[in-house]
Amino acid sequence: MRRRPLFPALLVLALALAACTPAAAGDAAAGDGAPTPAGACPAASAPLASLELEADVRAVDGRSTACLPDRTIAAIDDDTAPALPVTVTDAEGRAVEITDASRILPVDISGTIAATVFALGLGDRVVGRDSSTDFAGTEDLPVVTKSGHSLNPEAILEVAPTVMLTDTTIGPKEVRQQLRDAGIAVVVISDERRIDTTGELVAEIAAALGVPGRGAALVDRLDAELAAARAEIAALTPAEPADRARMLFLYVRGSANVYYIFGADSGADSLIDAVGGVDVAAEIGWEGMKPMTAEALVAAQPDVLVMMTDGLTSVGGVDGLIERIPAIAQTPAGARGRIIDMADTAILSFGPRSAEIIRSLAGALYAPASYPPGPDEPAS
């Protein structure tokens, strides 16, 4: 059965987000609440078993902010030159010939494509970025998106890419066609983002850039990192399902009155599974991404709510969330104020940071004292 792609729905939500504030589009430097500078999140680098672990993950009070160990993307040790020209069939079924990868423009809603290009060791060829790309080495690249997640054709033409890698999370599609007409090779990458599709994403991008060998090496590294992270988490996961944290992913944007539950086959469910939680949205039959209802919240009875940090700050933090959505108070998570949040640009990005993401979420779940909450102020 084909899984539902997560990010086409996020594109719709991003339109509401763009109407809220410039920072709300996922600019982690603009109030994501998570400490991201190098060395600012020591718990994320420590073995999970060495942290202060909770005896009962279902009875924890308060908020935790999961954070990554640093803002760097580690490149593979492979300098094999791109073998071009190459023709690939992209996610829209187009045959695209790439003859020159000297000037690469990777853009999507989460910064995942750019992170993958850097992890492939081709970061020195990148000429621009989207507003979600914020990791080390991209600070001085010109931003080619406007209003958060809309392609700016003038800005793109100005940086003169020879190949653009994108997906359907960012548009409009008419701009992609305009860029094709200008002679730019535009490759649309699959927008299905889950932990178990990371290898496919890397392979697509590597093939389009003429470096399949680098792609295979990166997939091997990421597989090993994920296996190690899963083993650490498995050692902490309660043996009895009844003792595992009941978790629910909420996507909110207070200024736009956007409140969604992400359920089965949304991508968020793969995060919950990876950290040893119980996906309560699946229990109540919640498929994909749909507007939240009070009845669904009460029926799900989550112990933990998982959220994007800017979403939480957009409603004024934990107290503001419960004030806006009174039904949350009727759940164990609401009664205990138990929320785990993570930077918008990280939590559903997957890609090269997948292992770090699930380790940090697991740390915030099993060792909340090691992951203190970020600021509650709404992004501005």
C-alpha positions in Angstrom: 0.0 0.0 0.0 1.4 3.4 -1.0 1.9 5.7 2.0 0.4 9.1 1.9 3.0 11.8 1.4 3.2 14.2 4.3 4.4 17.4 2.8 1.8 18.2 0.2 -0.5 18.8 3.1 2.1 20.8 4.9 2.3 23.1 1.9 -1.4 24.0 2.4 -0.6 24.6 6.1 2.4 26.7 5.2 0.1 29.1 3.3 -1.6 29.8 6.6 1.7 30.0 8.3 3.0 32.6 5.8 0.1 34.8 6.7 1.0 34.8 10.4 4.6 36.1 10.6 7.7 36.0 8.5 9.4 33.8 11.1 6.6 31.4 11.5 7.5 29.7 8.2 10.1 27.7 9.9 13.1 29.9 10.2 14.8 28.2 13.1 16.9 31.3 13.8 13.8 33.3 14.5 12.4 31.7 17.6 12.3 28.0 17.3 13.0 27.7 21.0 15.5 24.8 20.6 19.1 25.5 21.4 20.9 24.8 18.2 24.3 26.4 18.3 27.2 24.0 18.6 27.6 22.8 22.1 24.3 24.3 23.3 22.5 20.9 23.6 25.0 18.6 25.4 22.3 16.0 26.2 21.9 15.3 22.5 25.5 14.1 22.2 25.4 11.9 25.4 24.4 8.2 25.4 20.7 7.9 26.2 21.4 5.5 29.0 23.7 8.0 30.7 20.9 10.6 31.1 18.6 11.0 34.1 15.9 8.5 33.1 12.2 8.6 34.2 10.9 5.5 35.9 7.4 6.0 34.3 7.2 7.9 31.0 3.4 8.0 31.3 3.6 10.1 34.5 5.9 12.9 33.6 4.9 16.5 34.2 5.8 19.5 32.0 7.3 20.4 28.7 10.5 19.3 27.2 12.2 20.7 24.1 14.1 18.2 22.0 17.2 19.7 20.4 20.0 18.5 18.0 23.6 18.3 19.1 24.7 21.0 16.7 23.8 22.6 13.3 26.3 20.8 11.2 25.7 18.4 8.4 28.5 15.8 8.1 29.6 15.1 4.5 30.7 11.7 3.4 34.4 11.2 2.7 34.1 10.7 -1.1 35.2 13.2 -3.7 34.2 11.3 -6.8 33.3 13.8 -9.5 29.7 13.8 -10.9 29.4 11.6 -13.9 27.4 13.7 -16.3 25.3 14.0 -18.4 22.6 11.9 -16.8 18.9 11.6 -17.5 16.5 10.8 -14.6 12.8 10.4 -14.4 11.6 12.7 -11.6 8.7 12.3 -9.2 6.3 14.0 -11.7 7.3 11.5 -14.4 9.4 13.9 -16.4 12.6 12.8 -18.1 15.1 15.4 -17.1 18.7 15.6 -18.5 21.3 17.1 -16.2 24.5 18.2 -18.0 26.0 20.5 -15.4 26.0 20.2 -11.6 28.4 23.0 -10.9 25.6 25.3 -9.5 23.0 23.5 -7.5 19.8 25.0 -6.0 18.1 22.6 -3.5 14.8 23.9 -2.2 11.9 22.4 -0.3 9.7 23.2 2.7 12.0 21.5 5.3 15.5 22.1 4.1 15.9 18.3 3.7 17.1 18.4 0.1 19.8 20.9 0.8 20.9 18.9 3.9 21.2 15.8 1.6 23.2 17.7 -1.0 25.6 18.9 1.7 25.8 15.4 3.2 26.8 14.1 -0.3 29.8 16.5 -0.1 28.5 18.9 -2.8 27.7 21.8 -0.5 30.4 24.0 -2.2 28.3 23.8 -5.4 25.1 25.1 -3.7 24.2 28.7 -4.8 21.0 29.5 -2.9 18.7 28.2 -0.2 15.1 28.1 1.0 14.0 29.8 4.2 14.1 26.5 6.2 17.7 25.7 5.4 19.6 27.0 8.4 22.5 24.6 9.1 26.1 25.5 9.3 27.6 26.6 6.0 24.4 28.0 4.5 24.3 31.3 6.4 25.6 33.4 3.5 23.6 31.8 0.7 20.9 34.0 -0.8 17.3 33.0 0.1 15.3 32.3 -3.1 11.9 31.8 -1.4 9.5 34.6 -0.5 6.7 34.6 2.1 8.3 31.5 3.6 7.7 28.8 1.0 7.0 30.4 -2.4 9.6 30.3 -5.1 10.9 33.7 -6.2 11.7 33.3 -9.9 13.7 36.5 -10.1 15.9 35.5 -7.1 16.4 32.1 -8.6 17.4 33.4 -12.0 19.8 35.8 -10.3 21.8 32.9 -8.7 21.9 31.2 -12.1 21.6 27.5 -11.1 22.5 24.8 -13.6 20.2 22.3 -11.8 17.4 22.8 -9.3 16.3 20.0 -7.0 12.8 20.6 -5.4 9.6 18.9 -4.6 5.8 19.7 -4.5 6.0 21.1 -1.0 7.1 24.4 -2.5 5.8 26.2 -5.6 3.9 27.4 -7.4 4.3 24.9 -10.2 4.1 27.7 -12.8 7.4 29.0 -11.5 9.0 25.6 -11.9 7.9 25.6 -15.6 9.2 29.2 -16.0 12.6 28.0 -14.8 12.5 25.1 -17.2 11.7 27.5 -20.0 14.8 29.5 -19.0 17.0 26.5 -19.5 17.4 25.3 -16.0 17.2 21.5 -15.3 14.5 21.2 -12.7 14.2 17.8 -11.0 11.2 17.2 -8.8 12.1 14.9 -5.9 9.6 12.6 -4.1 8.0 14.5 -1.2 7.3 11.3 0.8 9.2 11.9 4.1 9.4 9.1 6.6 12.3 7.5 8.4 12.0 4.4 6.2 12.2 6.4 3.0 15.4 8.3 3.8 17.5 5.9 1.6 15.2 6.4 -1.4 15.4 10.2 -1.0 19.3 10.1 -0.9 19.4 7.8 -3.9 17.1 10.1 -6.0 19.2 13.2 -5.2 22.5 11.4 -5.8 21.3 10.0 -9.1 20.2 13.4 -10.3 23.6 14.9 -9.5 25.5 12.1 -11.1 27.0 10.7 -7.9 25.2 7.4 -7.3 28.3 6.0 -5.5 28.3 8.8 -3.0 24.6 8.2 -2.5 25.2 4.5 -1.8 27.9 5.4 0.7 25.7 8.0 2.4 22.8 5.5 2.6 25.1 3.0 4.3 26.2 5.6 6.8 22.7 6.7 7.6 21.4 3.1 7.9 24.2 2.4 10.5 23.4 5.6 12.4 19.7 4.8 12.5 20.4 1.2 13.6 22.5 2.5 16.5 19.9 5.0 17.5 17.1 2.4 17.4 19.2 0.1 19.5 19.7 2.8 22.2 16.0 3.6 22.2 15.0 0.0 22.3 17.0 -0.5 25.5 14.8 2.3 27.2 11.4 1.3 25.7 9.1 -0.4 28.3 8.7 -4.0 27.5 4.9 -3.9 28.1 2.9 -1.8 25.6 0.7 -0.6 28.4 3.7 1.1 30.0 4.7 3.0 26.8 3.9 6.6 26.3 0.7 7.3 24.4 1.7 10.1 21.9 -0.1 12.4 19.5 1.3 14.8 17.0 -0.4 18.2 16.8 0.4 20.8 14.1 -0.8 24.3 15.2 -0.5 27.8 14.0 -2.4 30.1 16.4 -2.4 33.3 14.4 -4.0 31.4 11.5 -6.3 29.2 13.6 -4.8 26.1 12.1 -5.0 23.0 14.3 -4.3 19.6 12.8 -3.7 16.1 14.1 -1.2 14.1 12.1 -2.1 10.4 12.1 -1.4 7.1 10.3 0.8 7.4 7.2 1.6 11.1 7.9 5.3 10.7 8.6 4.8 11.8 12.2 3.6 8.3 13.0 7.1 7.0 12.0 8.7 9.3 14.6 6.4 8.0 17.4 7.1 4.4 16.4 10.8 5.1 16.3 11.0 6.4 19.9 8.9 3.5 21.3 5.7 5.4 21.8 2.1 4.4 21.1 0.6 6.3 18.2 -2.8 7.0 19.6 -4.0 8.7 16.4 -3.7 5.3 14.7 -5.7 3.7 17.6 -8.7 6.0 16.9 -8.4 5.4 13.1 -7.0 8.9 12.3 -5.6 8.8 8.7 -3.1 11.3 7.4 -3.4 15.0 8.3 -6.8 16.4 9.2 -8.2 19.3 11.2 -8.3 18.5 14.9 -11.6 17.8 16.7 -12.3 17.9 20.5 -13.8 14.5 20.2 -10.7 13.0 18.7 -8.5 14.5 21.4 -10.6 13.1 24.2 -10.9 9.7 22.5 -7.1 9.5 21.9 -6.2 10.3 25.6 -2.5 11.0 24.9 0.0 11.1 27.6 2.3 13.2 25.5 1.7 15.8 22.8 4.4 16.2 20.1 4.6 19.6 18.4 6.7 22.0 16.4 8.3 24.6 18.5 7.0 27.6 16.5 3.6 26.1 16.6 3.6 25.9 20.4 5.0 29.4 20.8 2.4 30.7 18.3 -0.4 29.9 20.9 1.6 31.2 23.8 3.1 28.0 25.1 1.5 25.2 27.1 -1.0 27.4 29.0 -2.0 29.2 25.8 -2.5 25.9 24.0 -4.9 24.6 26.7 -6.7 27.9 26.8 -7.3 27.8 23.0 -8.2 24.0 23.0 -10.0 23.2 26.2 -10.4 19.6 25.2 -6.7 19.1 25.8 -7.3 19.6 29.5 -9.4 16.4 29.4 -6.4 14.3 28.4 -3.5 13.1 30.6 -1.1 15.2 28.5 -3.2 18.3 29.2 -3.5 17.5 32.9 0.2 17.2 33.2 1.2 19.9 30.7 3.2 17.2 29.0 4.4 18.4 25.6 7.6 17.6 23.6 8.4 20.2 21.0 11.2 20.4 18.5 12.4 23.0 15.9 10.1 23.2 12.9 13.1 22.8 10.5 14.1 19.5 12.2 11.2 17.5 13.5 9.8 16.2 10.2 12.8 16.8 8.0 14.2 13.3 8.2 17.1 13.0 5.7 20.7 13.1 6.9 19.6 14.0 10.5 17.1 11.3 11.0 19.1 9.4 13.6 19.8 12.6 15.6 16.1 13.6 15.4 14.8 10.3 16.9 17.6 10.2 19.5 16.7 13.7 20.7 13.0 13.0 20.7 13.7 9.9 22.7 15.9 11.8 25.1 13.1 14.3 25.7 10.7 11.5 26.2 12.7 9.2 28.6 15.0 11.8 30.2 13.0 15.1 30.2 15.2 16.7 32.8 18.0 16.7 30.3 15.9 18.5 27.8 14.5 21.6 29.5 11.8 23.7 27.8 12.7 26.5 25.4 11.1 30.0 25.6 7.3 30.4 25.4 7.3 33.7 23.6 5.6 33.5 20.2 7.9 33.9 17.2 8.0 37.4 15.9 
